[in-house]
Amino acid sequence: MMTLRIATGLLLTATLACDTTSGGSLTPEPTSVTEFHISVFNACTDDVTLHVGTSQTEGRKVLLFKLSRDSFKGTNEAVWLLDETEAPIALYQPIQGNQKIKVTADCSALVKDS
């Protein structure tokens, strides 16, 4: 019984600590990240657009071709996945340092890539 409670607690903690958002609030939390490097893979069979910036209106766009990988660096910024109308549909908030993420095969989310 105690093992089940510990496992449930760890699962809940891991879920709450996730830095990927899809469908929820697309407003990034305040962060102290000063530098990050992201390698991103597009598992979607369509080209997608990412927006990298301090807000949804400030920053730069990154076009990621279908089934390809790209990388970029940033500072205190967030990464949004945009739909075909350029509306944000998912948010990834980088952590300090190097990381790998991917656009899911259904083109709807940004998740950590192992």
Buried (B, 14 or more C-beta within 10 A) or exposed (E): EEEEEEEEEEEEEEEEEEBBBBEEEBEBEEBEBEEBEBBBBBBBEEBBBBBBBEEBEEBEEBEBEEEEBBEBEBEBBBBBBBEEEEEBBBBBBBEEEEBBBBBBEEBBBBBEBE
